[in-house]
Amino acid sequence: MPTYALGPLSGDHQILAGHPASHGGLRLHLEASNGVIESARIEHGFMNRGVEQLFPARDYRQGLMMANRHDWSAPSSGEFAYALAIESLLGLKTPPRADLIRVIIAELDRASSHALFLAALPGFTSPLLALREKLQGILEAATGARMHHHMIVVGGIHHDVDLAWLARGITPLLDEFQAVDVASFAEEWKNLGKVSIETLLSHGASGTILRAAGSELDERTLRPYSGYAVLPIKVSSEQSGDVSARIRILHDEILTSLQYVLGAIDVASELADQEILQRTPKNLRLPPGESFVNVEGALGITGVALFSEGDRSPARVRLRTPSVGNLSALEALLPGVALDHLEMMLASWPFLPGDLDR
């Protein structure tokens, strides 16, 4: 029975095969017989930064700069959760216009992340990468940064956005994303890699892979936070839980995210004269206590547990990153999958090494 080891480490002595400056990776330990995987173990941890230990060494505002770095495909989800955890302990209410602009940035990030994963599907020829580049250009113009936008700050947002300009850019882009034929490609992968809601939940999985199996678990509707409370949120879901469903969900959520953006623009435009930032002291101290906040990130549920002892820095921070539970569920699903289908299984299962290892 052959054993396969795929990833940045190879050989009997586990020699590092990747460049030291490259992103971290995974190692898949697979045992297969007749081209079918019989057992699987996913090894990660090759780029752990120990970020949870770095938060207490910085003040609360500096912490925001680290909270957005583990999911680099949609960095605003980390900012969002961390800012909400701080504001929860402060009892701080953010301005409604700022809440809506937070939603706009988060949903643009979600659409960009989903487009990236769809564009990387093996054998899928589409204009999605070019469309994502247009979307990234809009995000960069609105926030001032291509990655790690740092738009969400304690008390609101960093700066205002020209919403009329934003709507003019998003409206035609929504039509272009709508025109991409994802369904035909997805049809080719029906019944591959089926997984049940029970299996996913038992491993702590969340996000698109869970909704592709029939669940409607979504923090935006379960516990509407920030500007989501005033928007009509529709949860996309499929039933089959296979590769085909996961592909369709990614595309459907791109479209719904851009629709949320346009809806939030309409509401926020009526609040043009409102503040975008609730002022806080320069030396920000939180009262003693703890808070735990979840948001619906692009990869799944992103959470922050924040513990304060009344100082300018947190006593402790723990991150709930979705890739950990998602990859745990994938490990349980791989036995029984043909080696020829392994590439597509991995591609249909969104996760990031930085979100795993933090």
C-alpha positions as a LaTeX table, in Angstrom:
\begin{tabular}{lrrr}
\hline
Residue & $x$ (\AA) & $y$ (\AA) & $z$ (\AA) \\
\hline
Met1 & 0.00 & 0.00 & 0.00 \\
Pro2 & 1.76 & 3.21 & $-1.13$ \\
Thr3 & 1.96 & 6.24 & 1.17 \\
Tyr4 & 1.83 & 9.75 & $-0.26$ \\
Ala5 & 3.14 & 12.88 & 1.46 \\
Leu6 & 2.31 & 16.12 & $-0.29$ \\
Gly7 & 3.35 & 19.57 & 0.91 \\
Pro8 & 6.27 & 21.81 & 1.77 \\
Leu9 & 8.12 & 19.02 & 3.60 \\
Ser10 & 9.46 & 15.97 & 1.81 \\
Gly11 & 11.81 & 13.07 & 2.35 \\
Asp12 & 12.62 & 10.88 & 5.31 \\
His13 & 14.25 & 13.79 & 7.14 \\
Gln14 & 11.41 & 16.26 & 6.48 \\
Ile15 & 13.55 & 18.82 & 4.66 \\
Leu16 & 11.88 & 22.17 & 4.01 \\
Ala17 & 11.22 & 22.37 & 0.28 \\
Gly18 & 9.73 & 25.89 & 0.11 \\
His19 & 11.42 & 29.28 & 0.18 \\
Pro20 & 11.67 & 30.76 & 3.71 \\
Ala21 & 9.82 & 33.90 & 2.55 \\
Ser22 & 6.93 & 32.01 & 0.96 \\
His23 & 3.49 & 31.49 & 2.44 \\
Gly24 & 3.09 & 28.52 & 4.72 \\
Gly25 & 1.66 & 25.33 & 3.36 \\
Leu26 & 0.24 & 21.98 & 4.31 \\
Arg27 & 1.49 & 18.44 & 4.35 \\
Leu28 & $-1.01$ & 15.75 & 3.43 \\
His29 & $-0.16$ & 12.28 & 4.72 \\
Leu30 & $-2.22$ & 9.93 & 2.58 \\
Glu31 & $-2.41$ & 6.16 & 2.34 \\
Ala32 & $-4.00$ & 4.92 & $-0.87$ \\
Ser33 & $-4.82$ & 1.63 & $-2.52$ \\
Asn34 & $-5.76$ & 1.26 & $-6.19$ \\
Gly35 & $-5.84$ & 5.03 & $-6.56$ \\
Val36 & $-8.31$ & 5.60 & $-3.68$ \\
Ile37 & $-7.39$ & 7.34 & $-0.42$ \\
Glu38 & $-7.81$ & 5.04 & 2.57 \\
Ser39 & $-6.52$ & 7.30 & 5.34 \\
Ala40 & $-5.54$ & 10.93 & 5.57 \\
Arg41 & $-3.81$ & 13.22 & 8.01 \\
Ile42 & $-3.35$ & 16.93 & 7.33 \\
Glu43 & $-0.31$ & 18.51 & 8.96 \\
His44 & $-0.04$ & 22.26 & 9.30 \\
Gly45 & 1.66 & 24.80 & 11.55 \\
Phe46 & 4.52 & 25.75 & 9.26 \\
Met47 & 3.98 & 29.52 & 9.52 \\
Asn48 & 2.67 & 30.08 & 13.04 \\
Arg49 & 3.40 & 33.69 & 14.09 \\
Gly50 & 2.14 & 33.36 & 17.65 \\
Val51 & $-0.12$ & 36.35 & 17.04 \\
Glu52 & $-2.32$ & 35.63 & 20.06 \\
Gln53 & 0.76 & 36.28 & 22.24 \\
Leu54 & 1.56 & 39.49 & 20.34 \\
Phe55 & $-1.77$ & 41.23 & 21.06 \\
Pro56 & $-1.01$ & 41.85 & 24.77 \\
Ala57 & 2.28 & 43.51 & 23.79 \\
Arg58 & 0.41 & 46.23 & 21.86 \\
Asp59 & $-2.33$ & 48.66 & 22.69 \\
Tyr60 & $-5.86$ & 48.13 & 21.40 \\
Arg61 & $-5.51$ & 50.28 & 18.30 \\
Gln62 & $-2.22$ & 48.65 & 17.31 \\
Gly63 & $-3.91$ & 45.27 & 17.69 \\
Leu64 & $-6.21$ & 46.06 & 14.77 \\
Met65 & $-3.16$ & 45.95 & 12.49 \\
Met66 & $-2.60$ & 42.30 & 13.44 \\
Ala67 & $-6.24$ & 41.24 & 13.48 \\
Asn68 & $-6.55$ & 41.58 & 9.71 \\
Arg69 & $-3.54$ & 39.51 & 8.66 \\
His70 & $-4.48$ & 35.86 & 9.11 \\
Asp71 & $-7.14$ & 35.85 & 6.34 \\
Trp72 & $-5.39$ & 37.88 & 3.67 \\
Ser73 & $-8.07$ & 37.11 & 1.07 \\
Ala74 & $-10.68$ & 39.06 & 3.11 \\
Pro75 & $-8.78$ & 40.95 & 5.81 \\
Ser76 & $-11.66$ & 43.12 & 7.02 \\
Ser77 & $-13.33$ & 40.21 & 8.86 \\
Gly78 & $-10.51$ & 40.15 & 11.42 \\
Glu79 & $-10.71$ & 43.92 & 11.89 \\
Phe80 & $-14.47$ & 43.71 & 12.21 \\
Ala81 & $-14.49$ & 41.05 & 14.94 \\
Tyr82 & $-11.69$ & 42.68 & 16.95 \\
Ala83 & $-13.23$ & 46.16 & 16.79 \\
Leu84 & $-16.65$ & 44.82 & 17.82 \\
Ala85 & $-15.09$ & 42.98 & 20.79 \\
Ile86 & $-13.44$ & 46.21 & 21.98 \\
Glu87 & $-16.62$ & 48.25 & 21.45 \\
Ser88 & $-18.66$ & 45.63 & 23.31 \\
Leu89 & $-16.49$ & 46.01 & 26.43 \\
Leu90 & $-16.55$ & 49.80 & 26.13 \\
Gly91 & $-20.32$ & 49.86 & 25.65 \\
Leu92 & $-19.60$ & 52.02 & 22.60 \\
Lys93 & $-22.28$ & 52.57 & 19.95 \\
Thr94 & $-20.86$ & 53.32 & 16.51 \\
Pro95 & $-22.55$ & 55.77 & 14.08 \\
Pro96 & $-25.11$ & 54.14 & 11.73 \\
Arg97 & $-23.35$ & 55.41 & 8.61 \\
Ala98 & $-20.08$ & 53.88 & 9.80 \\
Asp99 & $-21.89$ & 50.58 & 10.46 \\
Leu100 & $-23.12$ & 50.47 & 6.89 \\
Ile101 & $-19.74$ & 51.32 & 5.40 \\
Arg102 & $-18.23$ & 48.53 & 7.52 \\
Val103 & $-20.72$ & 46.16 & 5.89 \\
Ile104 & $-19.83$ & 47.48 & 2.43 \\
Ile105 & $-16.11$ & 46.84 & 2.94 \\
Ala106 & $-16.73$ & 43.39 & 4.47 \\
Glu107 & $-19.00$ & 42.31 & 1.60 \\
Leu108 & $-16.59$ & 43.57 & $-1.07$ \\
Asp109 & $-13.89$ & 41.55 & 0.67 \\
Arg110 & $-16.15$ & 38.47 & 0.71 \\
Ala111 & $-16.87$ & 38.77 & $-3.02$ \\
Ser112 & $-13.17$ & 39.22 & $-3.77$ \\
Ser113 & $-12.20$ & 36.18 & $-1.69$ \\
His114 & $-14.85$ & 33.93 & $-3.27$ \\
Ala115 & $-13.84$ & 35.08 & $-6.76$ \\
Leu116 & $-10.23$ & 34.17 & $-6.00$ \\
Phe117 & $-11.14$ & 30.62 & $-4.97$ \\
Leu118 & $-13.46$ & 30.16 & $-7.95$ \\
Ala119 & $-10.85$ & 31.44 & $-10.40$ \\
Ala120 & $-8.35$ & 28.89 & $-9.05$ \\
Leu121 & $-10.55$ & 25.84 & $-9.69$ \\
Pro122 & $-8.61$ & 23.32 & $-11.84$ \\
Gly123 & $-9.81$ & 23.35 & $-15.44$ \\
Phe124 & $-12.24$ & 26.25 & $-14.98$ \\
Thr125 & $-11.70$ & 28.80 & $-17.73$ \\
Ser126 & $-13.45$ & 32.07 & $-16.91$ \\
Pro127 & $-12.90$ & 35.84 & $-16.63$ \\
Leu128 & $-13.20$ & 35.66 & $-12.83$ \\
Leu129 & $-9.59$ & 36.60 & $-12.14$ \\
Ala130 & $-9.94$ & 39.71 & $-14.30$ \\
Leu131 & $-13.24$ & 40.58 & $-12.62$ \\
Arg132 & $-11.66$ & 40.12 & $-9.20$ \\
Glu133 & $-8.90$ & 42.49 & $-10.26$ \\
Lys134 & $-11.54$ & 45.12 & $-11.06$ \\
Leu135 & $-13.10$ & 44.53 & $-7.66$ \\
Gln136 & $-9.72$ & 44.83 & $-5.95$ \\
Gly137 & $-9.14$ & 48.10 & $-7.80$ \\
Ile138 & $-12.40$ & 49.48 & $-6.39$ \\
Leu139 & $-11.47$ & 48.31 & $-2.88$ \\
Glu140 & $-8.03$ & 49.86 & $-3.16$ \\
Ala141 & $-9.43$ & 53.18 & $-4.35$ \\
Ala142 & $-12.03$ & 53.22 & $-1.55$ \\
Thr143 & $-9.72$ & 52.18 & 1.29 \\
Gly144 & $-6.25$ & 53.29 & 0.17 \\
Ala145 & $-4.78$ & 49.78 & 0.43 \\
Arg146 & $-4.92$ & 46.72 & $-1.78$ \\
Met147 & $-4.60$ & 44.39 & 1.21 \\
His148 & $-5.03$ & 44.89 & 4.97 \\
His149 & $-7.32$ & 47.85 & 4.41 \\
His150 & $-7.44$ & 49.02 & 8.06 \\
Met151 & $-10.74$ & 50.75 & 7.33 \\
Ile152 & $-12.51$ & 49.42 & 10.44 \\
Val153 & $-11.22$ & 51.18 & 13.55 \\
Val154 & $-12.41$ & 51.46 & 17.14 \\
Gly155 & $-15.52$ & 53.61 & 17.08 \\
Gly156 & $-16.32$ & 53.48 & 13.36 \\
Ile157 & $-14.32$ & 53.70 & 10.15 \\
His158 & $-11.00$ & 55.31 & 9.23 \\
His159 & $-12.38$ & 57.63 & 6.54 \\
Asp160 & $-15.53$ & 58.21 & 4.53 \\
Val161 & $-16.22$ & 56.74 & 1.09 \\
Asp162 & $-17.81$ & 58.35 & $-1.97$ \\
Leu163 & $-20.83$ & 56.08 & $-2.13$ \\
Ala164 & $-22.16$ & 57.42 & $-5.45$ \\
Trp165 & $-18.80$ & 56.64 & $-7.09$ \\
Leu166 & $-18.81$ & 53.22 & $-5.46$ \\
Ala167 & $-22.29$ & 52.38 & $-6.78$ \\
Arg168 & $-21.26$ & 53.37 & $-10.31$ \\
Gly169 & $-18.38$ & 50.88 & $-10.13$ \\
Ile170 & $-20.24$ & 48.00 & $-8.48$ \\
Thr171 & $-23.44$ & 48.02 & $-10.59$ \\
Pro172 & $-21.83$ & 46.95 & $-13.93$ \\
Leu173 & $-19.47$ & 44.60 & $-12.09$ \\
Leu174 & $-22.46$ & 42.76 & $-10.61$ \\
Asp175 & $-23.78$ & 42.17 & $-14.13$ \\
Glu176 & $-20.39$ & 40.84 & $-15.26$ \\
Phe177 & $-20.16$ & 38.40 & $-12.35$ \\
Gln178 & $-23.75$ & 37.31 & $-13.05$ \\
Ala179 & $-22.83$ & 36.48 & $-16.66$ \\
Val180 & $-20.08$ & 34.01 & $-15.69$ \\
Asp181 & $-21.31$ & 30.47 & $-16.36$ \\
Val182 & $-20.34$ & 28.66 & $-13.17$ \\
Ala183 & $-23.29$ & 26.23 & $-13.16$ \\
Ser184 & $-22.15$ & 24.29 & $-16.25$ \\
Phe185 & $-18.70$ & 23.68 & $-14.79$ \\
Ala186 & $-20.16$ & 22.77 & $-11.39$ \\
Glu187 & $-22.44$ & 20.18 & $-13.02$ \\
Glu188 & $-19.38$ & 18.13 & $-13.98$ \\
Trp189 & $-18.56$ & 17.59 & $-10.29$ \\
Lys190 & $-21.89$ & 16.40 & $-8.93$ \\
Asn191 & $-21.81$ & 13.71 & $-6.22$ \\
Leu192 & $-18.07$ & 14.13 & $-5.59$ \\
Gly193 & $-16.97$ & 14.77 & $-2.02$ \\
Lys194 & $-20.39$ & 14.70 & $-0.36$ \\
Val195 & $-20.43$ & 15.67 & 3.30 \\
Ser196 & $-23.24$ & 15.99 & 5.84 \\
Ile197 & $-24.09$ & 18.91 & 8.09 \\
Glu198 & $-23.53$ & 16.69 & 11.13 \\
Thr199 & $-19.97$ & 15.83 & 10.08 \\
Leu200 & $-19.13$ & 19.46 & 9.39 \\
Leu201 & $-20.58$ & 20.73 & 12.67 \\
Ser202 & $-18.80$ & 18.02 & 14.66 \\
His203 & $-15.50$ & 19.43 & 13.40 \\
Gly204 & $-16.44$ & 23.09 & 13.88 \\
Ala205 & $-16.65$ & 23.82 & 10.15 \\
Ser206 & $-18.55$ & 26.89 & 8.94 \\
Gly207 & $-19.05$ & 29.20 & 5.99 \\
Thr208 & $-19.74$ & 28.17 & 2.41 \\
Ile209 & $-18.94$ & 24.48 & 2.88 \\
Leu210 & $-21.56$ & 24.25 & 5.63 \\
Arg211 & $-24.19$ & 26.14 & 3.66 \\
Ala212 & $-23.46$ & 23.92 & 0.63 \\
Ala213 & $-24.59$ & 20.96 & 2.75 \\
Gly214 & $-27.97$ & 22.51 & 3.56 \\
Ser215 & $-27.29$ & 24.54 & 6.70 \\
Glu216 & $-28.43$ & 28.16 & 6.95 \\
Leu217 & $-25.93$ & 28.99 & 9.71 \\
Asp218 & $-24.76$ & 32.53 & 9.04 \\
Glu219 & $-23.79$ & 35.03 & 11.74 \\
Arg220 & $-25.21$ & 37.87 & 9.65 \\
Thr221 & $-28.73$ & 36.47 & 10.12 \\
Leu222 & $-28.30$ & 34.47 & 13.33 \\
Arg223 & $-27.04$ & 37.48 & 15.32 \\
Pro224 & $-27.16$ & 40.50 & 12.99 \\
Tyr225 & $-24.33$ & 42.85 & 13.93 \\
Ser226 & $-23.42$ & 46.36 & 12.90 \\
Gly227 & $-25.16$ & 47.48 & 9.67 \\
Tyr228 & $-26.53$ & 44.00 & 8.90 \\
Ala229 & $-29.36$ & 44.66 & 11.35 \\
Val230 & $-31.01$ & 47.09 & 8.91 \\
Leu231 & $-30.44$ & 45.11 & 5.70 \\
Pro232 & $-32.61$ & 42.28 & 4.31 \\
Ile233 & $-30.08$ & 39.44 & 4.42 \\
Lys234 & $-30.69$ & 36.33 & 2.34 \\
Val235 & $-28.75$ & 33.16 & 3.15 \\
Ser236 & $-27.56$ & 31.14 & 0.18 \\
Ser237 & $-27.73$ & 27.38 & 0.67 \\
Glu238 & $-27.60$ & 24.15 & $-1.29$ \\
Gln239 & $-28.54$ & 20.63 & $-0.20$ \\
Ser240 & $-26.20$ & 18.11 & $-1.81$ \\
Gly241 & $-23.01$ & 18.97 & 0.11 \\
Asp242 & $-20.79$ & 17.97 & $-2.83$ \\
Val243 & $-18.12$ & 19.77 & $-4.85$ \\
Ser244 & $-20.75$ & 21.02 & $-7.28$ \\
Ala245 & $-22.76$ & 22.64 & $-4.47$ \\
Arg246 & $-19.66$ & 24.26 & $-2.97$ \\
Ile247 & $-18.77$ & 25.81 & $-6.34$ \\
Arg248 & $-22.30$ & 27.15 & $-6.87$ \\
Ile249 & $-22.44$ & 28.61 & $-3.36$ \\
Leu250 & $-19.23$ & 30.57 & $-3.93$ \\
His251 & $-20.66$ & 32.14 & $-7.08$ \\
Asp252 & $-24.08$ & 32.81 & $-5.54$ \\
Glu253 & $-22.52$ & 34.54 & $-2.54$ \\
Ile254 & $-20.48$ & 36.83 & $-4.79$ \\
Leu255 & $-23.72$ & 38.04 & $-6.35$ \\
Thr256 & $-25.54$ & 38.43 & $-3.03$ \\
Ser257 & $-22.57$ & 40.23 & $-1.47$ \\
Leu258 & $-22.54$ & 42.81 & $-4.26$ \\
Gln259 & $-26.31$ & 43.19 & $-3.88$ \\
Tyr260 & $-25.81$ & 43.83 & $-0.14$ \\
Val261 & $-23.23$ & 46.47 & $-1.03$ \\
Leu262 & $-25.70$ & 48.28 & $-3.28$ \\
Gly263 & $-28.42$ & 47.98 & $-0.61$ \\
Ala264 & $-26.11$ & 49.36 & 2.08 \\
Ile265 & $-25.13$ & 52.22 & $-0.23$ \\
Asp266 & $-28.80$ & 53.16 & $-0.65$ \\
Val267 & $-29.37$ & 53.26 & 3.12 \\
Ala268 & $-26.07$ & 54.97 & 3.95 \\
Ser269 & $-26.65$ & 57.63 & 1.29 \\
Glu270 & $-29.59$ & 58.90 & 3.33 \\
Leu271 & $-27.23$ & 59.41 & 6.28 \\
Ala272 & $-24.77$ & 61.60 & 4.40 \\
Asp273 & $-24.51$ & 64.22 & 7.16 \\
Gln274 & $-23.81$ & 61.76 & 9.96 \\
Glu275 & $-20.51$ & 61.13 & 11.70 \\
Ile276 & $-18.40$ & 58.12 & 10.74 \\
Leu277 & $-16.38$ & 57.84 & 13.95 \\
Gln278 & $-17.30$ & 57.86 & 17.62 \\
Arg279 & $-14.38$ & 59.57 & 19.33 \\
Thr280 & $-12.46$ & 57.67 & 22.01 \\
Pro281 & $-9.61$ & 58.74 & 24.33 \\
Lys282 & $-6.11$ & 58.79 & 22.89 \\
Asn283 & $-4.94$ & 56.47 & 25.66 \\
Leu284 & $-7.70$ & 53.91 & 25.29 \\
Arg285 & $-8.28$ & 51.70 & 28.32 \\
Leu286 & $-10.99$ & 49.08 & 28.54 \\
Pro287 & $-12.79$ & 48.26 & 31.77 \\
Pro288 & $-12.00$ & 44.88 & 33.31 \\
Gly289 & $-14.04$ & 42.10 & 31.75 \\
Glu290 & $-14.26$ & 39.86 & 28.74 \\
Ser291 & $-16.15$ & 39.74 & 25.46 \\
Phe292 & $-16.55$ & 37.21 & 22.67 \\
Val293 & $-17.70$ & 38.30 & 19.22 \\
Asn294 & $-18.33$ & 36.29 & 16.05 \\
Val295 & $-18.64$ & 37.68 & 12.55 \\
Glu296 & $-19.32$ & 35.88 & 9.27 \\
Gly297 & $-16.00$ & 36.04 & 7.45 \\
Ala298 & $-15.40$ & 34.96 & 3.87 \\
Leu299 & $-14.03$ & 31.57 & 5.01 \\
Gly300 & $-16.57$ & 31.07 & 7.78 \\
Ile301 & $-17.15$ & 32.18 & 11.36 \\
Thr302 & $-14.38$ & 34.47 & 12.60 \\
Gly303 & $-14.35$ & 35.09 & 16.35 \\
Val304 & $-12.39$ & 37.08 & 18.91 \\
Ala305 & $-12.30$ & 36.39 & 22.64 \\
Leu306 & $-10.98$ & 39.49 & 24.40 \\
Phe307 & $-9.96$ & 39.63 & 28.07 \\
Ser308 & $-9.25$ & 42.97 & 29.76 \\
Glu309 & $-7.77$ & 43.83 & 33.16 \\
Gly310 & $-8.29$ & 47.57 & 32.75 \\
Asp311 & $-5.02$ & 48.37 & 30.99 \\
Arg312 & $-4.17$ & 49.92 & 27.60 \\
Ser313 & $-3.52$ & 46.43 & 26.19 \\
Pro314 & $-5.58$ & 43.25 & 26.39 \\
Ala315 & $-4.63$ & 40.73 & 29.06 \\
Arg316 & $-5.34$ & 37.97 & 26.59 \\
Val317 & $-6.75$ & 37.47 & 23.09 \\
Arg318 & $-7.89$ & 34.25 & 21.49 \\
Leu319 & $-8.89$ & 33.97 & 17.84 \\
Arg320 & $-11.52$ & 31.65 & 16.37 \\
Thr321 & $-10.39$ & 31.27 & 12.75 \\
Pro322 & $-12.64$ & 29.28 & 10.38 \\
Ser323 & $-9.90$ & 27.44 & 8.49 \\
Val324 & $-9.08$ & 25.28 & 11.54 \\
Gly325 & $-12.52$ & 23.65 & 11.74 \\
Asn326 & $-12.90$ & 23.56 & 7.97 \\
Leu327 & $-9.67$ & 21.66 & 7.44 \\
Ser328 & $-10.43$ & 19.27 & 10.29 \\
Ala329 & $-13.64$ & 18.30 & 8.49 \\
Leu330 & $-11.77$ & 17.88 & 5.19 \\
Glu331 & $-9.38$ & 15.43 & 6.84 \\
Ala332 & $-12.33$ & 13.26 & 7.85 \\
Leu333 & $-13.80$ & 13.45 & 4.34 \\
Leu334 & $-10.75$ & 12.48 & 2.25 \\
Pro335 & $-10.83$ & 8.69 & 2.85 \\
Gly336 & $-12.74$ & 7.17 & $-0.05$ \\
Val337 & $-11.82$ & 9.96 & $-2.49$ \\
Ala338 & $-9.90$ & 9.01 & $-5.63$ \\
Leu339 & $-6.42$ & 10.50 & $-5.90$ \\
Asp340 & $-7.42$ & 11.91 & $-9.29$ \\
His341 & $-10.08$ & 14.00 & $-7.52$ \\
Leu342 & $-7.88$ & 15.23 & $-4.67$ \\
Glu343 & $-6.97$ & 18.47 & $-6.43$ \\
Met344 & $-10.62$ & 19.42 & $-6.95$ \\
Met345 & $-11.52$ & 18.46 & $-3.38$ \\
Leu346 & $-8.89$ & 20.82 & $-2.02$ \\
Ala347 & $-9.85$ & 23.58 & $-4.46$ \\
Ser348 & $-13.54$ & 23.43 & $-3.47$ \\
Trp349 & $-12.70$ & 23.71 & 0.24 \\
Pro350 & $-11.71$ & 27.32 & 1.00 \\
Phe351 & $-9.02$ & 27.76 & 3.66 \\
Leu352 & $-5.80$ & 29.72 & 4.06 \\
Pro353 & $-2.56$ & 28.64 & 5.83 \\
Gly354 & $-2.33$ & 31.96 & 7.66 \\
Asp355 & $-5.87$ & 31.52 & 8.94 \\
Leu356 & $-4.88$ & 28.04 & 10.18 \\
Asp357 & $-1.62$ & 28.91 & 11.89 \\
Arg358 & $-2.09$ & 32.56 & 12.89 \\
\hline
\end{tabular}
